Amino acid sequence: MDKRMLLAFVLSFLVLFLWSIFFSPSQQQAPKPEKSATNPPTKAITESQERARPAPLAETPPGPVTLAQDIKEKEIVVETPLYRAVLSNLGPTIKSFKLKGYRETIDPSSPLVDLVDPGIRNEFIQIHFSLASSPQNPPLVFQSNGTDLTLEPRSGPAEILFYAKTQSGLEVQKRFRFYPDQYRIDVDIEVLNRTMQPLKGRFIAQVTGMPPKKKGGYYAPFTGLIALRNGKVTQMKFKKKTPKKELTGNLQWVAYQKNYFICAIVPQAATNAVFQGQEDPNSGKQIGTLLEPPLTAAPGAELKKSYTFFLGPRQLTVLKQFGRGLDKAVDFGWTNIIAKPLLYALRFFNKYIHNYGVSIILLTILIKILFWPLTHKSYKSMKEMQKLQPIMAKIREKYKDNREQMNKEMMALYRTYKVNPMSGCLPMIIQIPVFFALYRILGKAIELRHAPFMLWINDLSAPDRLFHFSFKVPFMAPPYGIPVLTLLMGASMYIQQKMTPTPGDPTQAKFMMFLPIIFTFMFINFPSGLVLYWLVNNILSIGQQYRIQKRMA
């Protein structure tokens, strides 16, 4: 029975992780840095200036025109300590949003992460009022009295105002409000009906993204459209036969998330709206559209709506500070209940140590202390099992032709001497939920992204490699090199296995001796932070076993 239970556990463990190894994608190359124009002189706009109502436009207002008609586009650059954004008067929309604290690779000279993917620079994120008579309005070219902005760390929020008239008789005004110390942008839209007829329409908010062609591995974050509906995060997963999807209900926010970052649209108040998602089968481009309930603007009446954009990292503490349930975008699946406390513990250690590798070591020691009584009892039980090996061998020989009676005699022996036949597997089984939680953290938590440890380990979220090779290595994902930390982990597991009392069943004993080799191959492509946790845990276990064996000798 104990052999079958152990085999079932190990096989289940192998299926999950071998799937991740063989089907995980190769690392993508970072995009080439873009050429950016030199910033013109900046000028902050005061709140009193911006809140003034613009003068009426010309009698012949600009109709719905696009860049294809050679209309001159105006770009406004917004610089804050956190990001550099480029706004366009077409839409208006955000053409570029580069995060100053994050780069594409660990190379300090690599380009900054730009949340706006190539190919969607004129349709990334925008809000407009769509008439019922023409729901597919092309973006307007707006006028603006705004100039480039530079927000210093202690400066207050600044605003940029866009305004336009449509051929249908609507006056539209959009106000963007920026903050120096937040990834937040407030957007107010006002629509004034200048006609003599009531006009029906609805406010529409749209976010567009371009997912990578290669899918992520088991631990890779979900890339695509998501929404918080009725208090629960829902992911939009498209297939060739279902390129369109729709969510209805109480929507608190909608977003497009990519890797470690998120671009969210948050209405001022949650409403029973509709979120439509669509994927282009050719390019893979995804468009998420939030449709507010229909409204009617009477002649001379004004409609108003406010939204907030969050464009930044999927960092748990930052999202929690933002509020509105946006922190639920950081989802570690069924390990949430363990993963989030572990992440907070890692952040706590790193606050004082400033090294996530050392923080992982301290967390491993803390976990080992918490489980010390249980593992101590388990190791003592294993030692007692070793003393029973001669009796167990006699029972197997006596009832070798009657397996049912042999199992009964074995169970009676266990009860008599009060030992647990599964004691050898218990320490490993206890660690599995923690292991999976750390696995998810190291793959999804932005805190570990490009976090260095020491020596050759410069990214705890990536596999460790020393002396990179130009040729491919079987079972190894690129980059190719010597997985030193993984080999040390395998060696420590072998030493631990040699110190563990040998099971009575010869088949089980041989199988257990192969585990260090199996685990070494499994861990070869795991994040180095996870391998570090397992290595330190093995070293602590070896010390604990040595202490117990010395006392019982």
N, C-alpha and C positions, 0 to 999 in steps of 0.2 A: 504493500500500500504506500509506504513512504517513498519508494522508488518511483511509482507512477505519479504521485503528487509532485515530486521534485521535477520529474521530466516534463510534466504538463506546464509547470511554472516557467522553466527555462525555455521551452519551446515557444510559449506565448511571448516571452520577453524577446526572443530572437526574431519572431515574425514581425513585431512592431519596428525594431531597429534595423534589421536587414533591409526591410522595405524602404526605409529612409535612406540607407546607404546606396542601394542600387538604383533608386529612382530620383535621387536628389540631383538638381541641375548643377552644371558647372558654373563657376563664378562669372558674372558678367563684367565686361570691361566698362570702366567709367567713361561717360561721355566726354568729348573734347571740350575744353573751356571755350566759352563764347567770347567774341570780341565785343567789348562794351565801349561806348563813347565816353569821352571825358565829361565829367559832371559839370554842368554850367553852374554859375553862382546861385546859391540857395537863398530863399527868403521865407521866413515863417509868416503864416497868415493868422492874424488875430481872430478870436472867436467873434468879436463884435462886427468885424468886417465881413466875415463869411455868412453870418446869420441874416445880414441885410438881404431883402428880396431883390433879385435882379430886375433890371428895367425890362419892360416888354420888348420882345424881339421884333424883327422886321415884319411887315405885313405879309410878306411871302416867306413863310417858314421853311426850313429845309425839310424835305420829305425823307422817307426811309431810304437811305443811300448806303452803299457799302464801299469797301476799299477798291473793289473792282472798277468803280467809276472814277478812279483817280482823285478822290477827295483827299485833301491834305490831312494827314493824321497828326495829332498832337500828343506827345508823350510827356508825362510828369513823373519825375523821380522823387521817391520818398525814402529818406535815409533815417534809420533809427539805430540804436546800439544792437538791436536783435536781427535786423534784416535790411535788405535794399530792395524796394519794390518799384516797378515801372508800370504806371497806369496809362491807359490809352483812352482817348475821348470817343473811340468807337465802342459803343455799348452802354456806358463805358465798361471796360474790363481791366483785369490785371494781366499784363503781358509777361511779367517776370517777377518772381518772388524768391530771392536768394537769402538763405539763412546764414548769418555770419558765424554762428557757432558750430556749423557742421559742414564737412567736406565729403566729396564723393568717395575718397579712399583715405587710407591712413597717411598718405604722402601729404605733408603740410603745404605743398605747392599745388595740390590738386584743386579743381574748381569747387566753388561753394555749391551746396545742394540747392537746386532750383526746383521749387514745387510745381512750376509750370512746365509740363512736358513739351518737347518740340512737336509741332504740328497742331497745337491747340492754343496758340498764343493769342488768338483773337476771340476765343470762346471758352476760356478757362473757367471763369466764375463771374456771374452777372445776375442782376435783378431787373425786371421790367414789368410793365403793366400791359397785358395783351387783351385786345378787344375781342369780343365773342365773334364779331363779323370777320375778323382776320387773325385767327389764333397763332399763325406762324409768322409774326412780324419779324422782318430782318432787323438787326441792330441799328439804332440811330447813331448819327454822328452828332455828338453833343458839343456845345460851347462851354468854355470854362474860363473863369478869371483867376484860376489857381496857377501857381508857379511851383518850381521844385521846393521841397521841404527837407529840412534837416532838424531832427528832434534830438536834443541832448538828453542825457540820463535824467536830469532833474527838471526838464521843461514839461509844461502841461500838454494836453492833447491839442492837436491841430487839425484843421478841416480843409477839404477841397470840395468845391461845389461845381456840379455839372448841370446844365439845363438845355432844353430843346423844345421845339414844337413839332407836332406831327401833322401830316396832311389831313388827318381825321378831325383835327381841332383840339387836341389835347396839349396842354402845357405840362411838361415833365421836368421835375427837379430831383437830382440825386446828390446826397451829401455824404461824403466819406470822412470818417473821423478816426484819426490814428493816435496811438499811445506809444510813448517812448520805451516803456518797460513791459509791454505785453504783446503777445502774438494776435491781438484782437483788433478788428476793424469794425466799427459801427457804420451801418449804411441806412440812411433814411430816404425814403422815396415818397414824393408828393405828386399827385396827378390832379390837374385842374381842368374841368370840362368847360371849354370856351364856346361850345356850340349851343344852339337853342333846343337840342334834342337830348334826351337821356341816353347815355352810352353804357353798355354792359361789357364787363370784362373781369379779369382776375389778375392778381399779382402772381408772378412766376419767378422763382429763383432756380438757377441752373448751375451745376458744377460738372466739369468735363475732365476726364483723365485718359491716359494712354497706358494701359497695363503692359508689362513686358511680355514678350512672346513665350518665353520659357517660364513654366510654372515653378513655384517654390517647392522646397522639400517639406517633410513632415512638420518641422519646427518653424518654417518660414511664416511670417505674418501674412494674413489675407490681404490681397491687393484687389481693390475694386470698390463698388458702391456699397455703402452701409447706411443704416438709419436706426435711430432709437424710436421704436414704436411701442406704445403702451408700456414703457419702462423696460423694454427688452431690445437688445441689439440684434438686428436682422441683416444678414449678408445677402447681396444679390449675386447669385452664381448663374451665369448664362451658359446656354448650350446652343449648338447650331440650329436645333429645331425650335428653341425658345429664346430668340434674341431680344425679346421684350418682356419686362416684368412690371408689376404694379403693386404698391403697398398702400393700404388705407388704414386709417385709425388716428389715434392721438400721437402726432409726430412731434417730438421735442427737438430733433435735429436730423439733418441728412448730411452725408459726407462722402468724399472719395478719399480712401486711404491707400498709401503706397509705402511699402517697407516699414520704416520707423516713423513716418510722418502722416499727417492728416489735414485735409482741407474740408472744413465743416461750415455749413450754413445753419444758423440757429435763429429761428423766428423769435420775435420779442416775447410772444406767448404761444405755448403749444396749442395747435388747433387740429380739428379733424380735417386734415388735408389729404392730398394724394401725392405719392412719390412714384414717379414713373422712371424706370431704368431701361436703357436701350444700349445694345452693343453692335457695333458695325462688324459684320462677319469678315470683311476684307482687311480693314486696318486694325481691328480690335478696340477701337476707340469707344469709350463708355460715356454716356450722357445721362446724368441724373437730373430730373426736373421735379421741383416741388410746386404743386398746383394748389394755391389757396382757394377757399370757397368763392364762388362768383359774387360780384358786387355790381351795383348800378350807380353811376355818377349822374345825378340830376344836373340840369343846365346851371352853370355857375358854381357847382359843388366841387369840393376838394376831397380826395381820398388820400389817406396816409398809411404807411406801413414801415415798420422798422425791423431790421435784421442785424445779426452780428456774424462776421466771418471769424473763424479761427483757422489760421494758417501757420502750422508749426509742428514741433515734435510730439509724438505720442508718448509723452512723459507723464507718468501717473500723477505726480505731485502738481505739475503745471495744469493738467486737465482738471484735476480736482479743485484747484484754486479758481479756475474759470467757472466751474459750476455747470448747472443745467444737465447733469448726468453725462457730460462728455467724457468723464474718466472711465465710463463703461466701455469705451472704445478699446481700452487696454484689457484684453480678454485672454486668459491663460487656459480656457476650457475647463475641464473637470478638475484641474489642479488649482483653480482660483483660490480656494480656501487655504491652500498651503503656499502657493506661489507669491501672493501679494504680501503676506507677512514676511516671507523670506526676502522679498525685494526691499521692503522697508528696513529690514535688518541690515542688508547690504549697504543701503544708502546711509544708514546710521553709522556704520563702521567707516565707510569711505569719507564721511564728513570730517572725521578726525585724522584718518590715515592718508587719504588722497591716493589710494591705490586699491583698485577693485580686486586685484589678485590676492593681496594680503587680506582684504575684507572677506574673500571667499574662504581663505584658510581659517580666519577667526570664526566665520559662520559654521564651518565644518566642525571645529572644536566645540562650539556651542551645541550643535546638534548631537555630537558624540556624548557630551556631558548629560544631555537630556535623556538619551537612550542608554546611558551607562548601566543602570540597574538591570534593565531587561537583557542587554547583551551579556552582562556578567553572569546572570542566572543561566542564560542559554549556553555559554561556554562551559560552565560547571556541569550542566546536564550532559553536554557532549563528552566530557571527561568521564562521567559515570557510565555513559554508553560504551566507551572504550573498554571499561572493566568487564562489561557483560559479553564481550565478543566471544570468549570461549564457550559460554553457555549457549549463545545464539547459534554458534557453529554446530553444536551438538543437536539442537532442535532442528536445524535445516537438514542435517544428515539423517535424523530419525524419521522426519516426516517429508522427505524429499518427493515421495510419490503421492502425498495428500496435502495439497497446497492450502486448502481450507483449514484443516486442523493445525497446520504449521502457523498460519496467521493468528489463530486463536491462542496458541501457546505463546507466540511472540507478544501479543497484547497482554496476556496474563503476566508475562515477565516484566513488561513495562510498568504495569500497575503495582506489582510487588515491590519493585525497586524505585518507583516514582520517578521515572525518566520519560522524556519526551522524544520520540523517534524523529520528529521534525525539527529538533533543536538546532541542527546544523544549518538549516535553511532560514531559520527565523531572523537572524541579524540582517541577511540580505533582503528578505521579504519586507522587513520594517523600513528599509531604506528606499524601496522602490517608489513610493509616492513622493518622497523628497527628491529623489533622482529625477523623476518626470517633471516635477515642478521647476527644478533648476534648469532642466533641459528646455522648458518653455521660456523661462526667464532669459536665458542666454541667447535664445533665438529671436525673442520678440521685444525685450526691454531695451530701450534706446540708451539707458545708462551704461550698458556693457558694449555698445557699439564702438569699435575702435579704441576700447579701453586697454591700455598697455599694462603689463605685469613687470617683467624683468628680462634681461638678456634678449633672446630671440623672440620671446612671446610679446608681440606688440599689439595684438588684438585678441581679447579673451572671447569674442564671439565667433572667431574663426579657428580652424584647426591649426595646431602648432606644426611648423615646418622649419627645419634647419638645413642649410646648404641646398638651395632650390635646384632641381634638375630640369633639364630641357626635354627629357624623354618622359613618356607616360609610365606610371607604375600601376600594376594591377590592383584593383579594389580601392585605389586612392583617388580622391577628387582633387582637381587642381587648386592651388599650386602644388607641384610635386616636390617632395623633399623628405628629410628624415624626421619622422614623428617622435622626437626624443621623449617628450612628456608621456606619450602613449606607451612607449616601450618601457619606461620606468614604471608606469601604472601596471602593465602586464607582469613585470618582474615582481613588484610588490604583492600582486595577487597570487603569484606562484609561491612566494615565501609564506604567505598567509595560509595557502592551501596545504603546504607541507607541515605547517604547525597544527593544522586541524586534525583531530582524531579520525582515523580511516573508518569509513562505513563498513559495516559487516558484509554487505553484499559486494562481491568482487566487481560485478558489472557497474554498480553505482560508483564504486571507488575509482574505476578507470574513467568513467564519464566525468567525475568531478575534477580529475587531473587535467582534462582537456579544457575546462572552463577558462583558465587564464589565456590560453591561445585564442579561444573563441571571442572573449571579451576584448582582447587586443585588436583583433580585426574589426570588431564592431565599433570600437572607439576611434579608429584611425581617422574618421572624417567628422568626429564630434567637435563641438567648440572646445577650445583649449581650457576655458574656465571650468567646464564640466569635467574634463579629464583631471584637472587640478583638484577638484573636489573629491573625486574618487580615489586619487593617489593619496591625498592627505588622510582620507578616511581609512584606507588600507593600512597606512603607517601607524595610525592610532590604534587600529584593531590588532595589529601585530604586537604593539606594546602591551595592550590589555591582555591578549592571550598569553604572552610571555609571563606577565605578572601572575596570572591565575595558575599557570602550570608550575611556576616556581613555588607558589604557596601550597599547592596540592601534592608536590613531590615528597 
